[in-house]
Amino acid sequence: MYKYKKYVKYLFIAAFVCLTGCAELSELRNLNRRQAITIRDQSDEVAKLKNQMGSLSDKLKASEEEMTKLRKLAKSIGEGVTVRDTIEGPVILFPEKILFDSGMSAIKPNGEKALKKMAEFLVENSSISIRIDGHTDTDPIVRTKHLWDSNHHLSAARALSVFQFLTKSERIDEGRIHIAGFGPNRPIATNATTAGKKENRRVEFLILSQPFQLPPKESSLSTESAESIEQETEAATEPEEILEETTSEITVPQEASETTSEETEEK
C-alpha cells in the first residue's frame, strides 16, 4: 500500500512536470511566432523605405537634369534670362525688356526670337507643360491707362500674348500651356527702388512635369461619406423607436410610484 501511494505520488509529480513543460513549450512557440511576425513586418517596412529612397533619388536626379536643360536654354537666349527653383517647381524668368515695351502687351521682335527658342524646348520635351505667369511692379499705370484698368489686367494680357504666340505661331498644344496674371502680388525684389521694380516686371515660365488634373466629378470619398451619413441617421432614429416601444411595455408598480411622488415632494 505504501509503495502504491509512493508510485501515485511520483506519477502526479511526473504529470505536473510534463504539463508545466508543455505549457512552457507552447509559450515558447507563441513567442517565436510573434517574433517571426515582427521580423516579417519590419522586413516589409525596410523594403518600403528602400523603394521610397530609390524613388526620391530618381526624382532628384530627374530634377537636376531638368534644371541643367533650363540653364542651357536660358544661356542660349541670353538677354538676362535666368532660371530659379521655387516651391512650385523650376522657373525660367524673362525680364520685361525682352518681350514688351513699358505698359504694353504686344511682343517685340526680339521677344519673338526668344519665345521661338522656348517653343523649341517644348517640342523637344513633349512631356512638359508650362504655366505662363505675368508679373508687374507696384507703380500705377499712367501712360496706357486707357488700355488697362490695373497692373493685374496688364500682367494677364502679357501672359495671354505669350500663350497666343506659342499656340498660334509655334503650334504648341494648348493643353500644355496655362496662364496666370499676378500683377504686383508676387515680387522677387523690393518695390522701393528702381532696380527692384525692374526685377519685378517679368514673365515666368513655371515648368510642370505633370499637367494639372481636376479631381473626378463624383469621388468615392463623397459617396462613402454620404452612405455613412445615411447610416448614422438610421442609427439615430432607431433608438427612439425602441425607446417608445419599451416605454409603453414597462408598468410601474403602485408602491414604487407612490414612493417616487413622495420623494419628489420632499425635494
C-alpha positions, 0 to 999 in steps of 0.5 A, spaced: 500 500 500 505 504 501 509 503 495 502 504 491 501 511 494 509 512 493 508 510 485 501 515 485 505 520 488 511 520 483 506 519 477 502 526 479 509 529 480 511 526 473 504 529 470 505 536 473 512 536 470 510 534 463 504 539 463 508 545 466 513 543 460 508 543 455 505 549 457 512 552 457 513 549 450 507 552 447 509 559 450 515 558 447 512 557 440 507 563 441 513 567 442 517 565 436 511 566 432 510 573 434 517 574 433 517 571 426 511 576 425 515 582 427 521 580 423 516 579 417 513 586 418 519 590 419 522 586 413 516 589 409 517 596 412 525 596 410 523 594 403 518 600 403 523 605 405 528 602 400 523 603 394 521 610 397 529 612 397 530 609 390 524 613 388 526 620 391 533 619 388 530 618 381 526 624 382 532 628 384 536 626 379 530 627 374 530 634 377 537 636 376 537 634 369 531 638 368 534 644 371 541 643 367 536 643 360 533 650 363 540 653 364 542 651 357 536 654 354 536 660 358 544 661 356 542 660 349 537 666 349 541 670 353 538 677 354 538 676 362 534 670 362 535 666 368 532 660 371 530 659 379 527 653 383 521 655 387 516 651 391 512 650 385 517 647 381 523 650 376 522 657 373 525 660 367 524 668 368 524 673 362 525 680 364 520 685 361 525 688 356 525 682 352 518 681 350 514 688 351 515 695 351 513 699 358 505 698 359 504 694 353 502 687 351 504 686 344 511 682 343 517 685 340 521 682 335 526 680 339 521 677 344 519 673 338 526 670 337 526 668 344 519 665 345 521 661 338 527 658 342 522 656 348 517 653 343 523 649 341 524 646 348 517 644 348 517 640 342 523 637 344 520 635 351 513 633 349 512 631 356 512 638 359 507 643 360 508 650 362 504 655 366 505 662 363 505 667 369 505 675 368 508 679 373 508 687 374 511 692 379 507 696 384 507 703 380 500 705 377 499 705 370 499 712 367 501 712 360 496 706 357 491 707 362 486 707 357 488 700 355 488 697 362 484 698 368 490 695 373 497 692 373 493 685 374 489 686 367 496 688 364 500 682 367 494 677 364 494 680 357 502 679 357 501 672 359 495 671 354 500 674 348 505 669 350 500 663 350 497 666 343 504 666 340 506 659 342 499 656 340 498 660 334 505 661 331 509 655 334 503 650 334 504 648 341 498 644 344 494 648 348 493 643 353 500 644 355 500 651 356 496 655 362 496 662 364 496 666 370 496 674 371 499 676 378 500 683 377 504 686 383 502 680 388 508 676 387 515 680 387 522 677 387 525 684 389 523 690 393 518 695 390 522 701 393 527 702 388 528 702 381 532 696 380 527 692 384 521 694 380 525 692 374 526 685 377 519 685 378 516 686 371 517 679 368 514 673 365 515 666 368 515 660 365 513 655 371 515 648 368 510 642 370 512 635 369 505 633 370 499 637 367 494 639 372 488 634 373 481 636 376 479 631 381 473 626 378 466 629 378 463 624 383 469 621 388 468 615 392 470 619 398 463 623 397 459 617 396 462 613 402 461 619 406 454 620 404 452 612 405 455 613 412 451 619 413 445 615 411 447 610 416 448 614 422 441 617 421 438 610 421 442 609 427 439 615 430 432 614 429 432 607 431 433 608 438 427 612 439 423 607 436 425 602 441 425 607 446 417 608 445 416 601 444 419 599 451 416 605 454 409 603 453 411 595 455 414 597 462 408 598 468 410 601 474 408 598 480 403 602 485 408 602 491 414 604 487 410 610 484 407 612 490 414 612 493 417 616 487 411 622 488 413 622 495 420 623 494 419 628 489 415 632 494 420 632 499 425 635 494 
